[in-house]
Amino acid sequence: MVKITMIARVTDGLPLVEGLDDGRDMPDADFYKQQVKALFKNLSRGQNEPSRMSIETGPYIFHHIIEGRVCYLTMCDRSYPKKLAYQYLEDLKNEFERVYGNQIETAARPYAFIKFDTFIQKTKKLYQDTRTQRNVSKLNDELYEVHQIMTRNVQEVLGVGEKLDQVSQMSSRLTSESRIYADKAKDLNRQALIRKWAPVAVVLGVVFFLLWVKKKIW
């Protein structure tokens, strides 16, 4: 059974659409929606994820399609047929591209295309019952196979993102520390020059002062 559906822009992880009725029968829906947003954030970092992938999380599984800089994602029960999940996403993708294809790059606010939820809800109803003749026919359709689609664990996928965050933070910290060390090196060089030439300057100052005094007296 389809539980959650979300669509986001891959380049920056901006959510474009979310099923408004999604997760109402799930006490932990917010937890899984946060995982979805974390997955979108991972994609926005430029990770080379497959265009189609399934990700296991608890008793559910995420399925996503990445097409034209947009990620179409749904979360289903583990028992829900993978083939139907991907055909459901294909239907959403085709309609979303038809209606909003030329507006995706210019969207500036989250959920800019929330009106698309009407199509999501209508399509989701068609795919909920796997026993309908329509869905049985889709399951038997050999033109669309999903055996080669990779399945991974959500902790494995999000863990990659956490490691990238750590690398980024470490790089920023090293850059900051390098600047501090460079500033300290300049200060030390300045102090060394002062210590080297200060006595000379003092002696020259005394000599010039004595010459000036002598000139005044004579």
N, C-alpha and C positions, 0 to 999 in steps of 0.2 A: 504493500500500500504506500502510495506517495504521501510523505509527511511534510516536506519543506521544499520550496522552489525559489531560487534566487538567480538573478542575472546581474552581472557586473562588468565594468570595463576593465580589461586586463592591464592597460598601461599604468593605471593609478589605483586600481582596486575599488573605484567608485561604484557603489551599488546603484543599479539603474531601476530594478524592479524587485519586489518581494511579494509573494503570495500573501494577501492580507489575512486570510483565514488559516494560514499555515500554523501548525503546532498548537492549536487550541485544545486538542485532546491529549497533549503531552505536557506533563508537569515540569519537565526539564528542557522545554523548547528553547528557552533563551540560551542555555549552555551550548546547544548544538548550533544555534544561529551565530554565536560568538566564534565557534570553530569554523563556520563557513567564512566569516569575515577574515579570520586569520589565514585561511587558505587563499582568499582573494589577495590579501596583503602579500603573501608569498609569491603569488604570480606577478604582482606589480614590481617585484624586485628583479624581474627578468629571468627567473628560473625557467629552464627549458623543460617544462613538463609536457608529457604527451598530450596531443589534442583531445584524446579520449582516455579517461582513467577512472577507476573506481577506488574508493578509499573507505576502509572499514573503520567504524567508530561505534563502540558499544554494541547494542543490539541492531544497529542500523548500518547503512552503507551509503556514502555519497557517490553519485555518478556525475561526471561533468564532460561537457563538450566545449572546446575552445575553437572559435571560428571568427575570423574577421575582427580580432582584438576584443572579442566579447566572450565571456565565460558563462555558459548556461549550466546551472547546477541543480540537482534535486537530491533529496535524502529519502530513502525508502527503507522499509523493513528488509532485513537480510533475505527473507524468503521470497521477496518480490522478484520476478524474473528480470534479469539484467537486460534482456533483449527489449522488453516493453519499456523499461526505464529510458533506454537510449532512443527508442523510437518516439517516446513522449518528448524528450529533449529536442529531437530533430524537428518535430512539429512546432515546438516553441521557437526554435531558431529560424525556421523558414518564415514564419509569420512575423517575428520581431524584425528580421532583416527587411522584409517587404514594407512594413509600416514605418520603421524608425531608422532604417539603414543609413540614411544621409544625415541623421541628427546625432549619432552616437558620439562622434568626436567633439561636438560643441556642447554637450551636456555639462552644466557647471554645478549642479546641485544633486545631492543624493535623491534617489527614487524619482528622477525627472520624468520617467515614463510609467508611473504607477497605474495609469489607465489600462496598461497592458494586462493588469491582473484579471480583468474580465475574461480575456482569452485564456489565461492560465487556469482559472477556475473551471471554465467550460471544458477545456481539454483534459484537465485532471480527472473530471468525472468520467470521461470516456475510458480512462486507463485504470480506474480504481479496481474494478472487478475483473480479475484475470480470466474468469470463466465465460465471459460473453463471447459470442461467435466472432465478433470483430477482433477481439484480442487473441483468441485461440488461433485465428487465421494469421495474425501478425507473428505469433510465436512459431508457426509452421512455415513462415515465409523464409526461404533459404537465401533470398537476395540480400538480407541484412544480417550478418553474423557478428557476434561479439566475443568469440572465444579468444581472440588475440589481444583484447583490451586488458591492460595491466591492472592488477589489484594490489594496493598497498595499505598499510596501517596509518591511521591519522597521526599517531605520535611520531612515526618515522618521517612523514611529510612535514609536519610542523617543526620537528626537531631540526631539519635542514634549515628552516627559516631562522630558528633560534641561533644556530651556529653562524649563519650569515650576519645576524645582528651582533653577535659577539665579535666577529671579525671586524665589522664596521666600527664598533665601539672601540676596539683595541687600536685600530688604525687612527681614529680620531684622537685617542689618548696619546699615541706615539707622536702624532703631528704636534699636539699641544705641548708635550714634553720637549720635543725638539726645539720649538720656539723658545721655551724657557731656558734650555741649555745654551742656545745661541745668544740670548740676551745676557745670561750670566757670563759667557765667554767674553762678550764685548766689555762688560763691566770690569772683569779681571784684567783685560788688556789695557783699559783706560787707567786702572789703578797702578798697573806695572809701569806705564809710561810716566805717571805722576811721580811715583817713587824714584824712577831713574833720573828724571830731569828737574825735579823740585830743588835738590841741593844746588845744582848748577844755576837755576833761576835765582835762588837766594843769594849765592855768591855774586852773581852779576848785578843783582839789585843793590847789594852792599857797596860794590865797587862804584857803580854809577852814583850812588848816594854820596860816597866820600868825595868823588870827583866834583859833584855839584857843590858840596859844602866847601871844598878847597877853592873852587872858583868864586864863591861868594865872599870868602874871607880875603882872598888876594885880589 
